[in-house]
Amino acid sequence: FDLTMPTSLENTFSVRDYGTGLSQEDCMSLYTTYFRSNKADSNDAVGCLGLGSKSPFAYTDQFMVESFFNGDHMTFSAYKAEDGTPVFAMLSSEETSEPNGLKVSFGTNSVDKWDFSREATELFQNFEVVPNCNTELDIVKPEVVIEGTNWKVLNGEWDKTVLMGQVSY
């Protein structure tokens, strides 16, 4: 997957994967429903409450979603209405030769670029596959203290953490 970090010249954060993509119906369902997920019956993927797709709202009042699905490139806007309720609207649809996948992007505050870099470096130190990134991430793999099936205890910079899959606690 591709990661675009905010820089001094461009204050945009985005993540682009090359998974299956989502149809228009799936986008509308996923981004307008809380507490339901298509991952609820699987231990192979992180998530189950459907909140991750809305997580950009923790930082911003508006973000963009682009779905590349079977030759269609659909662009959506997720934003908060005047009364604070979230709205998800399709802006455009056009043919594309891009591979399937999803891209989520939003503008950032220029003073936050260092926080994004620090958080990405910390997050991706536990990923088996590190994203393609527009900036250099200084990723140092932590020492494994003990491990079992699908879990590890790591010696972190400040304390020990437990890693289950690729999620650290």
Backbone as a printed PyTorch tensor [residue, N CA C, xyz], in Angstrom:
tensor([[[  0.8310,  -1.1800,   0.0000],
         [  0.0000,   0.0000,   0.0000],
         [  0.8730,   1.2390,   0.0000]],

        [[  0.2670,   2.3760,  -0.3410],
         [  0.9950,   3.6340,  -0.4610],
         [  0.5560,   4.5830,   0.6470]],

        [[  1.5140,   5.2910,   1.1920],
         [  1.2610,   6.2590,   2.2550],
         [  1.8280,   7.6000,   1.8250]],

        [[  1.0050,   8.6370,   1.8600],
         [  1.4720,   9.9860,   1.5740],
         [  1.3970,  10.7770,   2.8640]],

        [[  2.5570,  11.1730,   3.3490],
         [  2.6510,  11.9240,   4.6010],
         [  2.6430,  13.4140,   4.3030]],

        [[  2.1000,  14.2210,   5.2190],
         [  2.1770,  15.6750,   5.0270],
         [  3.6270,  16.1400,   5.0740]],

        [[  3.9340,  17.1210,   4.2370],
         [  5.2870,  17.6880,   4.1880],
         [  5.1850,  19.2010,   4.2640]],

        [[  6.3140,  19.8630,   4.2250],
         [  6.3350,  21.3260,   4.2290],
         [  5.6570,  21.9090,   2.9920]],

        [[  5.6540,  21.1640,   1.8890],
         [  5.0740,  21.6580,   0.6450],
         [  3.6310,  21.2010,   0.4110]],

        [[  3.2290,  20.1070,   1.0350],
         [  1.8900,  19.5500,   0.7990],
         [  1.3140,  19.0260,   2.1230]],

        [[  0.2210,  19.6180,   2.5580],
         [ -0.3940,  19.2530,   3.8430],
         [ -1.5050,  18.2310,   3.6710]],

        [[ -1.2260,  17.1460,   2.9590],
         [ -2.2190,  16.0990,   2.7550],
         [ -1.6840,  14.7780,   3.2820]],

        [[ -2.5650,  14.0490,   3.9590],
         [ -2.2750,  12.6920,   4.4000],
         [ -3.1790,  11.7590,   3.6070]],

        [[ -2.6130,  10.6710,   3.0670],
         [ -3.4540,   9.6960,   2.3680],
         [ -2.8880,   8.2900,   2.5060]],

        [[ -3.7970,   7.3350,   2.4020],
         [ -3.4540,   5.9200,   2.3820],
         [ -4.1680,   5.3140,   1.1870]],

        [[ -3.4190,   4.5920,   0.3540],
         [ -3.9920,   3.9420,  -0.8370],
         [ -3.6250,   2.4740,  -0.7850]],

        [[ -4.6510,   1.6040,  -0.7480],
         [ -4.3690,   0.1720,  -0.7820],
         [ -4.7030,  -0.3790,  -2.1610]],

        [[ -4.3340,  -1.6140,  -2.3830],
         [ -4.5820,  -2.2750,  -3.6610],
         [ -5.3450,  -3.5750,  -3.4240]],

        [[ -6.3390,  -3.4730,  -2.5380],
         [ -7.2030,  -4.6110,  -2.2350],
         [ -8.2970,  -4.7340,  -3.2770]],

        [[ -9.4560,  -5.1790,  -2.8430],
         [-10.5570,  -5.4510,  -3.7690],
         [-11.3010,  -4.1990,  -4.2050]],

        [[-11.1360,  -3.0870,  -3.4840],
         [-11.9280,  -1.9020,  -3.7610],
         [-13.3520,  -2.1190,  -3.2730]],

        [[-14.1910,  -1.1160,  -3.4220],
         [-15.5780,  -1.2060,  -2.9650],
         [-16.5040,  -0.6920,  -4.0610]],

        [[-17.6150,  -1.3750,  -4.2340],
         [-18.6350,  -0.8870,  -5.1590],
         [-19.2650,   0.3680,  -4.5610]],

        [[-20.0470,   1.0870,  -5.3580],
         [-20.7370,   2.2690,  -4.8440],
         [-21.6440,   1.8810,  -3.6790]],

        [[-22.3680,   0.7930,  -3.8010],
         [-23.2640,   0.3410,  -2.7440],
         [-22.4910,   0.0110,  -1.4720]],

        [[-21.3470,  -0.6810,  -1.6240],
         [-20.5390,  -1.0380,  -0.4480],
         [-19.9610,   0.2120,   0.2150]],

        [[-19.5180,   1.1900,  -0.5760],
         [-19.0120,   2.4440,  -0.0070],
         [-20.1050,   3.1320,   0.8090]],

        [[-21.2750,   3.2520,   0.2120],
         [-22.3750,   3.9300,   0.9010],
         [-22.7350,   3.1960,   2.1900]],

        [[-22.7730,   1.8920,   2.1470],
         [-23.1180,   1.1020,   3.3280],
         [-22.0440,   1.2160,   4.4020]],

        [[-20.7930,   1.0360,   3.9990],
         [-19.6730,   1.0500,   4.9510],
         [-19.5230,   2.3960,   5.6480]],

        [[-19.5960,   3.4730,   4.8900],
         [-19.3350,   4.7930,   5.4490],
         [-20.5610,   5.4590,   6.0810]],

        [[-21.7240,   4.8160,   6.0130],
         [-22.9130,   5.4120,   6.6270],
         [-23.4890,   4.5500,   7.7380]],

        [[-22.8200,   3.4480,   8.0810],
         [-23.3150,   2.5450,   9.1210],
         [-22.2790,   2.4300,  10.2350]],

        [[-22.7310,   2.6190,  11.4680],
         [-21.8640,   2.4460,  12.6300],
         [-22.1330,   1.0890,  13.2830]],

        [[-21.0950,   0.5300,  13.9100],
         [-21.1880,  -0.6910,  14.7020],
         [-21.5780,  -1.9230,  13.8890]],

        [[-21.1490,  -1.9510,  12.6200],
         [-21.3100,  -3.1200,  11.7800],
         [-20.0880,  -3.1920,  10.8720]],

        [[-19.5680,  -4.3960,  10.6860],
         [-18.3730,  -4.5550,   9.8720],
         [-18.4380,  -5.8580,   9.1020]],

        [[-17.7670,  -5.8960,   7.9700],
         [-17.6790,  -7.1560,   7.2360],
         [-16.5240,  -8.0080,   7.7560]],

        [[-15.8340,  -7.5520,   8.8120],
         [-14.7310,  -8.3030,   9.4040],
         [-15.1350,  -8.9600,  10.7240]],

        [[-16.3830,  -8.8080,  11.1490],
         [-16.8190,  -9.2700,  12.4610],
         [-16.7040, -10.7810,  12.6340]],

        [[-16.7850, -11.5380,  11.5660],
         [-16.7450, -12.9880,  11.6660],
         [-15.3820, -13.5750,  11.3160]],

        [[-14.3140, -12.7700,  11.3820],
         [-12.9950, -13.2380,  10.9800],
         [-11.9300, -12.7920,  11.9790]],

        [[-10.9980, -13.6710,  12.2470],
         [ -9.8380, -13.3180,  13.0650],
         [ -8.6420, -12.9670,  12.1860]],

        [[ -8.8360, -12.9640,  10.8710],
         [ -7.7530, -12.7010,   9.9350],
         [ -7.5190, -11.2180,   9.6980]],

        [[ -8.4300, -10.3600,  10.1520],
         [ -8.3070,  -8.9250,   9.9130],
         [ -8.6590,  -8.1630,  11.1810]],

        [[ -8.0620,  -6.9930,  11.3190],
         [ -8.3340,  -6.1300,  12.4590],
         [ -9.6570,  -5.4200,  12.2080]],

        [[-10.4360,  -5.2310,  13.2540],
         [-11.6760,  -4.4730,  13.1340],
         [-12.8870,  -5.3460,  13.3390]],

        [[-13.9820,  -4.7040,  13.7340],
         [-15.2430,  -5.4310,  13.8370],
         [-16.4110,  -4.5020,  14.1280]],

        [[-16.1810,  -3.2570,  14.4870],
         [-17.2650,  -2.3520,  14.8390],
         [-17.5690,  -1.3140,  13.7620]],

        [[-16.8110,  -1.3020,  12.6720],
         [-17.0780,  -0.3640,  11.6000],
         [-16.6620,   1.0580,  11.9060]],

        [[-15.8130,   1.2460,  12.9080],
         [-15.4090,   2.5990,  13.2960],
         [-14.1780,   3.0880,  12.5490]],

        [[-13.3310,   2.1900,  12.0860],
         [-12.0920,   2.5840,  11.4080],
         [-12.3360,   3.4260,  10.1740]],

        [[-13.3820,   3.1170,   9.4400],
         [-13.6730,   3.8800,   8.2250],
         [-14.0660,   5.3190,   8.5380]],

        [[-14.5080,   5.5670,   9.7600],
         [-14.9010,   6.9290,  10.1640],
         [-13.8100,   7.6240,  10.9730]],

        [[-12.6890,   6.9550,  11.1960],
         [-11.6340,   7.4930,  12.0640],
         [-11.0570,   8.8270,  11.6130]],

        [[-11.0350,   9.1890,  10.3150],
         [-10.5450,  10.5280,   9.9670],
         [-11.3340,  11.6570,  10.6510]],

        [[-12.6070,  11.3960,  11.0230],
         [-13.3950,  12.4080,  11.7340],
         [-12.7930,  12.7490,  13.0980]],

        [[-11.9120,  11.9160,  13.6240],
         [-11.2340,  12.2280,  14.8840],
         [-10.2470,  13.3750,  14.7000]],

        [[ -9.8380,  13.6140,  13.4440],
         [ -8.8600,  14.6710,  13.1550],
         [ -9.4670,  15.8400,  12.3940]],

        [[-10.3950,  15.5600,  11.4930],
         [-10.8940,  16.5810,  10.5770],
         [-12.4070,  16.4710,  10.4060]],

        [[-13.0080,  17.5350,   9.8990],
         [-14.4470,  17.5320,   9.6360],
         [-14.7840,  17.0990,   8.2150]],

        [[-13.7490,  16.8180,   7.3910],
         [-13.9960,  16.4400,   6.0030],
         [-12.8420,  15.5820,   5.4910]],

        [[-13.1680,  14.4940,   4.7900],
         [-12.1310,  13.6900,   4.1400],
         [-12.6850,  13.0970,   2.8470]],

        [[-11.7770,  12.6760,   1.9920],
         [-12.1390,  12.1330,   0.6850],
         [-11.9010,  10.6210,   0.6720]],

        [[-12.7650,   9.9100,  -0.0380],
         [-12.6220,   8.4740,  -0.2510],
         [-12.6900,   8.2350,  -1.7520]],

        [[-11.7050,   7.5300,  -2.2740],
         [-11.7050,   7.1500,  -3.6870],
         [-11.6880,   5.6350,  -3.7500]],

        [[-12.6510,   5.0750,  -4.4730],
         [-12.6900,   3.6320,  -4.6600],
         [-12.3910,   3.3140,  -6.1160]],

        [[-11.4590,   2.3970,  -6.3120],
         [-11.1010,   1.8910,  -7.6310],
         [-11.6570,   0.4730,  -7.6710]],

        [[-12.7270,   0.2910,  -8.4370],
         [-13.4420,  -0.9840,  -8.3850],
         [-13.8480,  -1.4310,  -9.7830]],

        [[-13.1850,  -2.4770, -10.2580],
         [-13.5300,  -3.1160, -11.5290],
         [-13.6880,  -2.1180, -12.6780]],

        [[-12.7040,  -1.2220, -12.8190],
         [-12.6980,  -0.2700, -13.9260],
         [-13.4030,   1.0460, -13.6500]],

        [[-13.9620,   1.2080, -12.4640],
         [-14.6050,   2.4700, -12.0780],
         [-13.7730,   3.1700, -11.0150]],

        [[-13.6120,   4.4740, -11.1430],
         [-12.9650,   5.3120, -10.1430],
         [-14.0430,   6.2410,  -9.5880]],

        [[-14.4570,   5.9620,  -8.3640],
         [-15.5150,   6.7470,  -7.7230],
         [-14.9060,   7.6080,  -6.6310]],

        [[-15.3110,   8.8690,  -6.5680],
         [-14.8150,   9.7960,  -5.5550],
         [-15.9810,  10.2180,  -4.6660]],

        [[-15.7460,  10.1200,  -3.3530],
         [-16.7560,  10.4570,  -2.3630],
         [-16.1970,  11.4980,  -1.4010]],

        [[-17.0930,  12.2800,  -0.8140],
         [-16.7140,  13.2190,   0.2380],
         [-17.4650,  12.8410,   1.5010]],

        [[-16.7180,  12.7070,   2.5930],
         [-17.3170,  12.4980,   3.9120],
         [-17.1110,  13.8020,   4.6790]],

        [[-18.1780,  14.3390,   5.2260],
         [-18.0650,  15.6130,   5.9320],
         [-19.1400,  15.7150,   6.9980]],

        [[-18.9500,  16.6710,   7.8950],
         [-19.9380,  16.9170,   8.9440],
         [-20.8560,  18.0460,   8.4990]],

        [[-22.1510,  17.8000,   8.5920],
         [-23.1440,  18.8180,   8.2480],
         [-23.1480,  19.9070,   9.3240]],

        [[-23.9050,  20.9760,   9.0940],
         [-23.9640,  22.0830,  10.0480],
         [-24.3570,  21.6290,  11.4450]],

        [[-25.2290,  20.6250,  11.5380],
         [-25.6570,  20.1400,  12.8540],
         [-24.6870,  19.1100,  13.4360]],

        [[-23.5580,  18.8330,  12.7260],
         [-22.5290,  17.9240,  13.2340],
         [-22.7060,  16.4800,  12.8130]],

        [[-23.8000,  16.1610,  12.1350],
         [-23.9940,  14.7830,  11.7020],
         [-23.1320,  14.4990,  10.4690]],

        [[-22.5810,  13.2930,  10.3850],
         [-21.7410,  12.9620,   9.2300],
         [-22.5690,  12.7320,   7.9750]],

        [[-22.0280,  13.1590,   6.8340],
         [-22.6520,  12.9940,   5.5290],
         [-21.6230,  12.3220,   4.6210]],

        [[-22.0910,  11.4140,   3.7740],
         [-21.2170,  10.7390,   2.8180],
         [-21.8510,  10.8790,   1.4450]],

        [[-21.1730,  11.5700,   0.5380],
         [-21.7620,  11.8870,  -0.7600],
         [-20.8230,  11.5150,  -1.8930]],

        [[-21.4040,  10.9500,  -2.9510],
         [-20.6180,  10.6290,  -4.1440],
         [-20.4530,  11.8920,  -4.9810]],

        [[-19.2030,  12.1820,  -5.3610],
         [-18.9130,  13.3690,  -6.1590],
         [-18.7810,  13.0690,  -7.6380]],

        [[-18.1480,  11.9240,  -7.9570],
         [-17.9420,  11.6030,  -9.3670],
         [-17.6860,  10.1200,  -9.5500]],

        [[-17.8580,   9.6990, -10.7960],
         [-17.5440,   8.3330, -11.1900],
         [-17.0480,   8.3730, -12.6280]],

        [[-15.9320,   7.7080, -12.8850],
         [-15.3870,   7.6700, -14.2360],
         [-14.6570,   6.3580, -14.4580]],

        [[-14.4610,   6.0020, -15.6940],
         [-13.7250,   4.7860, -16.0250],
         [-12.2500,   4.9880, -15.7070]],

        [[-11.5850,   3.8910, -15.3280],
         [-10.1600,   3.9550, -15.0190],
         [ -9.4920,   2.6300, -15.3550]],

        [[ -8.1870,   2.7000, -15.5630],
         [ -7.3930,   1.4810, -15.7310],
         [ -6.5690,   1.2020, -14.4730]],

        [[ -6.7770,   2.0330, -13.4440],
         [ -6.0850,   1.8350, -12.1580],
         [ -6.4800,   0.4840, -11.5610]],

        [[ -5.5640,  -0.1650, -10.8550],
         [ -5.9280,  -1.4140, -10.1740],
         [ -6.9230,  -1.1440,  -9.0390]],

        [[ -7.6800,  -2.1720,  -8.6800],
         [ -8.6520,  -2.0460,  -7.5910],
         [ -7.9820,  -1.5900,  -6.3010]],

        [[ -8.7570,  -0.9780,  -5.4290],
         [ -8.2810,  -0.5550,  -4.1280],
         [ -9.0610,   0.6380,  -3.6320]],

        [[ -8.5960,   1.2060,  -2.5360],
         [ -9.2610,   2.3270,  -1.8820],
         [ -8.2180,   3.3580,  -1.4660]],

        [[ -8.5760,   4.6300,  -1.5800],
         [ -7.6920,   5.7070,  -1.1320],
         [ -8.5050,   6.6400,  -0.2420]],

        [[ -7.9710,   6.9240,   0.9270],
         [ -8.5870,   7.8710,   1.8600],
         [ -7.5860,   8.9960,   2.0700]],

        [[ -8.0510,  10.2540,   1.9640],
         [ -7.1400,  11.3890,   2.1100],
         [ -7.8330,  12.5460,   2.8030]],

        [[ -7.0170,  13.3630,   3.4610],
         [ -7.5330,  14.5740,   4.1060],
         [ -6.4070,  15.5720,   4.3050]],

        [[ -6.7920,  16.8380,   4.3850],
         [ -5.8320,  17.8980,   4.6420],
         [ -5.4350,  17.9180,   6.1050]],

        [[ -4.2110,  18.3520,   6.3580],
         [ -3.6970,  18.4020,   7.7280],
         [ -3.2420,  19.8140,   8.0700]],

        [[ -3.0810,  20.0520,   9.3470],
         [ -2.5220,  21.3050,   9.8370],
         [ -1.0020,  21.2190,   9.6770]],

        [[ -0.3750,  22.2370,   9.1340],
         [  1.0630,  22.1830,   8.8470],
         [  1.9140,  21.9060,  10.0860]],

        [[  1.4760,  22.3240,  11.2570],
         [  2.2680,  22.0880,  12.4730],
         [  2.2080,  20.6270,  12.9220]],

        [[  1.3110,  19.8300,  12.3320],
         [  1.1520,  18.4380,  12.7480],
         [  1.9970,  17.4480,  11.9500]],

        [[  2.7640,  17.9140,  10.9650],
         [  3.4990,  16.9810,  10.1070],
         [  4.4790,  16.1240,  10.9060]],

        [[  5.0780,  16.6700,  11.9460],
         [  6.0330,  15.8920,  12.7570],
         [  5.2970,  14.8270,  13.5620]],

        [[  4.0980,  15.1520,  14.0470],
         [  3.3050,  14.1580,  14.7700],
         [  2.9090,  13.0030,  13.8540]],

        [[  2.5110,  13.3100,  12.6220],
         [  2.1700,  12.2540,  11.6670],
         [  3.3830,  11.3590,  11.4140]],

        [[  4.5440,  11.9530,  11.2460],
         [  5.7640,  11.1870,  10.9890],
         [  6.1120,  10.2900,  12.1790]],

        [[  6.0510,  10.8490,  13.3790],
         [  6.3760,  10.0840,  14.5890],
         [  5.4010,   8.9220,  14.7750]],

        [[  4.1180,   9.1900,  14.6030],
         [  3.1080,   8.1450,  14.7860],
         [  3.2390,   7.0530,  13.7270]],

        [[  3.4940,   7.4320,  12.4770],
         [  3.6590,   6.4390,  11.4080],
         [  4.8750,   5.5650,  11.6770]],

        [[  5.9700,   6.1830,  12.1050],
         [  7.1850,   5.4180,  12.4080],
         [  6.9160,   4.4120,  13.5120]],

        [[  6.2180,   4.8260,  14.5480],
         [  5.9000,   3.9270,  15.6630],
         [  4.9450,   2.8160,  15.2220]],

        [[  3.9320,   3.1730,  14.4570],
         [  2.9450,   2.1850,  14.0080],
         [  3.5740,   1.1390,  13.0990]],

        [[  4.3230,   1.5700,  12.1130],
         [  4.8170,   0.6530,  11.0960],
         [  6.0220,  -0.1690,  11.5410]],

        [[  6.5860,   0.1010,  12.7140],
         [  7.6930,  -0.7270,  13.1880],
         [  7.2330,  -2.1680,  13.4250]],

        [[  5.9400,  -2.3710,  13.6150],
         [  5.4160,  -3.7130,  13.8660],
         [  4.7770,  -4.3510,  12.6360]],

        [[  4.7580,  -3.6710,  11.5090],
         [  4.1660,  -4.2190,  10.2970],
         [  5.1680,  -5.1090,   9.5780]],

        [[  4.6920,  -6.2330,   9.0770],
         [  5.5570,  -7.0980,   8.2790],
         [  5.8610,  -6.4600,   6.9360]],

        [[  4.8700,  -5.7740,   6.3670],
         [  5.0420,  -5.0780,   5.0930],
         [  4.9240,  -3.5820,   5.3690]],

        [[  5.9840,  -2.8460,   5.0990],
         [  6.0060,  -1.3980,   5.3140],
         [  5.5120,  -0.7220,   4.0360]],

        [[  4.6970,   0.3190,   4.1660],
         [  4.1350,   0.9470,   2.9620],
         [  5.1720,   1.6800,   2.1260]],

        [[  4.8370,   1.8840,   0.8520],
         [  5.5870,   2.8130,   0.0110],
         [  5.2290,   4.1930,   0.5390]],

        [[  6.2150,   5.0170,   0.7870],
         [  5.9600,   6.3080,   1.4250],
         [  6.7050,   7.4250,   0.7040]],

        [[  6.0830,   8.6060,   0.6660],
         [  6.7020,   9.7580,   0.0160],
         [  7.8030,  10.3830,   0.8660]],

        [[  7.9020,  10.0050,   2.1280],
         [  8.9640,  10.4930,   3.0120],
         [  9.6930,   9.3040,   3.6150]],

        [[ 10.8560,   9.5620,   4.1650],
         [ 11.6420,   8.5090,   4.7950],
         [ 11.1040,   8.2560,   6.2030]],

        [[ 10.7730,   6.9950,   6.4980],
         [ 10.3520,   6.6080,   7.8410],
         [ 11.5200,   5.8760,   8.4920]],

        [[ 11.9710,   6.3520,   9.6250],
         [ 13.1130,   5.7680,  10.3210],
         [ 12.6190,   4.6330,  11.2190]],

        [[ 12.3430,   3.4960,  10.5950],
         [ 11.7300,   2.3790,  11.3060],
         [ 12.8080,   1.4680,  11.8760]],

        [[ 12.7410,   1.2590,  13.1880],
         [ 13.6400,   0.3520,  13.8830],
         [ 12.7730,  -0.7340,  14.5160]],

        [[ 13.0260,  -1.9770,  14.1420],
         [ 12.2490,  -3.0870,  14.6820],
         [ 12.6350,  -3.3140,  16.1410]],

        [[ 11.6290,  -3.3720,  17.0460],
         [ 11.9390,  -3.5990,  18.4620],
         [ 12.3850,  -5.0390,  18.7190]],

        [[ 13.1040,  -5.2320,  19.8090],
         [ 13.5820,  -6.5560,  20.2090],
         [ 12.4130,  -7.4110,  20.6790]],

        [[ 12.3540,  -8.6630,  20.2200],
         [ 11.3250,  -9.5990,  20.6530],
         [ 11.8090, -10.2640,  21.9370]],

        [[ 11.0350, -10.1160,  23.0250],
         [ 11.3910, -10.7040,  24.3140],
         [ 10.9300, -12.1550,  24.3800]],

        [[  9.6900, -12.3920,  23.9800],
         [  9.1060, -13.7400,  23.9650],
         [  8.0000, -13.7290,  22.9180]],

        [[  7.7250, -14.9010,  22.3180],
         [  6.6620, -14.9430,  21.3200],
         [  5.9600, -16.2830,  21.3180]],

        [[  4.7290, -16.2630,  20.8000],
         [  3.9180, -17.4680,  20.6480],
         [  3.2320, -17.4200,  19.3010]],

        [[  2.1670, -18.1690,  19.1650],
         [  1.4250, -18.1840,  17.9190],
         [  0.6330, -16.8880,  17.7720]],

        [[  1.0030, -16.0670,  16.7960],
         [  0.3400, -14.8010,  16.4700],
         [  0.4340, -13.7450,  17.5800]],

        [[  1.4280, -13.8330,  18.4800],
         [  1.6500, -12.7860,  19.4850],
         [  3.1290, -12.7170,  19.8350]],

        [[  3.5470, -11.5250,  20.2980],
         [  4.9220, -11.2930,  20.7210],
         [  4.9160, -10.2640,  21.8480]],

        [[  5.8870, -10.3480,  22.7340],
         [  6.1470,  -9.2850,  23.6990],
         [  7.4090,  -8.5900,  23.2110]],

        [[  7.3160,  -7.2650,  23.0360],
         [  8.4090,  -6.4880,  22.4720],
         [  8.9980,  -5.5430,  23.5030]],

        [[ 10.2970,  -5.3380,  23.4070],
         [ 10.9820,  -4.3390,  24.2160],
         [ 10.8960,  -3.0190,  23.4670]],

        [[  9.9760,  -2.1650,  23.8440],
         [  9.8060,  -0.8880,  23.1690],
         [ 10.8130,   0.1370,  23.6530]],

        [[ 10.7390,   1.3320,  23.0480],
         [ 11.6490,   2.4090,  23.4180],
         [ 11.4690,   2.8140,  24.8790]],

        [[ 10.2090,   2.8510,  25.3330],
         [  9.9200,   3.3030,  26.7000],
         [  9.4430,   2.1840,  27.6060]],

        [[  8.7900,   1.1720,  27.0490],
         [  8.2630,   0.0710,  27.8510],
         [  8.0050,  -1.1270,  26.9560]],

        [[  7.5420,  -2.2070,  27.5550],
         [  7.2460,  -3.3960,  26.7830],
         [  5.8320,  -3.2770,  26.2090]],

        [[  5.6320,  -3.8530,  25.0350],
         [  4.3150,  -3.8870,  24.4260],
         [  4.0200,  -5.3220,  23.9810]],

        [[  2.7400,  -5.6270,  23.8710],
         [  2.3060,  -6.9190,  23.3580],
         [  1.8110,  -6.6860,  21.9400]],

        [[  2.2810,  -7.5120,  21.0410],
         [  1.8980,  -7.4220,  19.6290],
         [  1.0630,  -8.6460,  19.2940]],

        [[ -0.1950,  -8.4040,  18.8850],
         [ -1.0760,  -9.4800,  18.4510],
         [ -1.3750,  -9.2250,  16.9890]],

        [[ -0.8970, -10.1110,  16.1060],
         [ -0.9580,  -9.8280,  14.6770],
         [ -0.0240,  -8.6690,  14.4110]],

        [[ -0.5630,  -7.5500,  13.9360],
         [  0.2500,  -6.3480,  13.7250],
         [ -0.2260,  -5.1860,  14.5940]],

        [[ -1.0610,  -5.4970,  15.6000],
         [ -1.5860,  -4.4670,  16.4880],
         [ -0.8760,  -4.5590,  17.8300]],

        [[ -0.3100,  -3.4230,  18.2910],
         [  0.4000,  -3.4300,  19.5630],
         [ -0.4760,  -2.8730,  20.6810]],

        [[ -0.3050,  -3.4480,  21.8500],
         [ -1.0550,  -3.0340,  23.0480],
         [ -0.0830,  -2.7140,  24.1580]]])
